[in-house]
Amino acid sequence: PLGIRIPTQIFPSRYPVHVLTDTIIPANSEAFVKCVIPKCHNTQDLVLVSQANTLTEQDLVVAPAVIASGKATLLVTNPTNEPKRLYANTTAAMATDIHSEESFVPIMQYS
């Protein structure tokens, strides 16, 4: 090959988003699920990049979102005909840093 390949990552930092407390999502409904992001030590805006396989295996869907790391809340949909339980500390999704091209003012500062 010509030149030196510089290693790059699409998402330079990834943070697992964990369910805060045991939560039951009723059948055919949506629920806001409070979460924590233990590996994110700074208060910053994050964007969800994927939902965890543990939720996919239960046929649950996490809505795309921009979240504040200090107050992470996910909208989880249960389209099945039976209630689903999410246990505390279950990984619900993965998030990464978000930046505005024009400024670095936190997007969620007004929430």
matplotlib code that plots the C-alpha trace (Angstrom):
import matplotlib.pyplot as plt

x = [0.0, 1.0, 1.4, 0.5, -3.0, -4.2, -6.6, -9.9, -13.2, -16.7, -17.7, -14.6, -16.3, -19.1, -21.0, -23.3, -26.7, -28.0, -31.6, -31.7, -34.4, -36.5, -39.2, -42.2, -43.4, -47.1, -48.2, -48.8, -47.5, -44.6, -42.8, -40.1, -37.3, -34.8, -31.3, -27.7, -24.5, -21.8, -18.8, -19.7, -18.2, -18.9, -22.3, -22.8, -25.1, -25.1, -26.9, -28.0, -26.3, -27.8, -30.0, -28.8, -29.5, -31.1, -34.0, -34.1, -34.5, -37.5, -39.0, -38.6, -37.7, -35.8, -36.7, -33.8, -32.8, -30.4, -30.0, -28.3, -25.8, -27.0, -30.7, -30.9, -34.4, -35.3, -38.6, -39.0, -41.9, -43.4, -45.4, -46.1, -49.2, -47.4, -45.7, -41.9, -39.6, -36.3, -34.0, -31.8, -28.3, -29.4, -27.7, -30.4, -28.4, -25.1, -24.5, -21.8, -20.8, -22.7, -21.3, -22.9, -20.9, -21.7, -21.0, -20.4, -23.4, -25.1, -28.2, -30.2, -29.3, -32.9, -34.5]
y = [0.0, 3.6, 5.8, 5.1, 4.2, 6.4, 4.6, 6.4, 5.7, 6.6, 7.1, 8.2, 7.6, 5.2, 5.1, 2.3, 3.6, 1.5, 1.2, 2.9, 0.9, -2.2, -1.0, -2.8, -1.7, -2.6, -4.4, -2.3, 0.9, 3.2, 4.2, 6.6, 4.7, 6.5, 5.6, 6.3, 6.6, 5.5, 5.9, 9.5, 11.6, 15.0, 16.5, 16.7, 16.0, 12.5, 10.9, 7.3, 5.3, 1.8, -0.1, -3.1, -6.7, -7.5, -5.1, -6.3, -9.9, -8.8, -7.1, -3.7, -0.5, 2.5, 5.8, 7.7, 10.6, 13.3, 13.0, 14.9, 12.6, 13.8, 13.2, 10.3, 9.2, 6.8, 6.3, 2.5, 1.0, -2.4, -3.5, -7.0, -8.3, -9.0, -6.7, -6.6, -6.1, -4.2, -4.9, -2.3, -2.0, -3.6, -2.0, -0.4, 1.5, 2.9, 6.7, 8.9, 12.6, 15.1, 18.5, 21.3, 22.5, 26.2, 26.3, 24.1, 25.3, 22.2, 21.4, 20.2, 23.3, 24.5, 21.2]
z = [0.0, -0.5, 2.5, 6.1, 7.2, 10.0, 12.3, 12.5, 14.3, 13.2, 16.8, 18.8, 22.2, 22.9, 26.2, 27.3, 28.5, 31.5, 32.9, 36.3, 38.0, 37.2, 34.8, 33.3, 29.9, 29.4, 26.3, 23.1, 24.7, 25.2, 28.4, 29.4, 31.0, 33.3, 32.6, 33.7, 31.7, 34.2, 31.8, 30.9, 33.7, 32.1, 31.7, 27.9, 25.1, 23.5, 20.6, 20.6, 17.9, 18.6, 20.9, 22.8, 21.6, 25.0, 24.0, 20.4, 21.7, 23.7, 20.6, 22.2, 20.3, 21.5, 19.8, 18.3, 20.6, 21.8, 25.5, 28.3, 30.0, 33.5, 32.8, 30.4, 29.6, 26.7, 25.0, 24.8, 22.7, 23.4, 20.3, 21.7, 23.4, 26.7, 29.2, 29.2, 32.2, 32.0, 34.9, 36.6, 35.1, 31.8, 28.8, 26.8, 24.1, 23.1, 22.8, 21.5, 21.7, 19.7, 18.5, 16.7, 13.7, 14.4, 18.1, 21.1, 23.1, 24.6, 22.6, 25.6, 27.8, 27.7, 28.8]

ax = plt.figure().add_subplot(projection="3d")
ax.plot(x, y, z, "-o")
ax.set_aspect("equal")
plt.show()
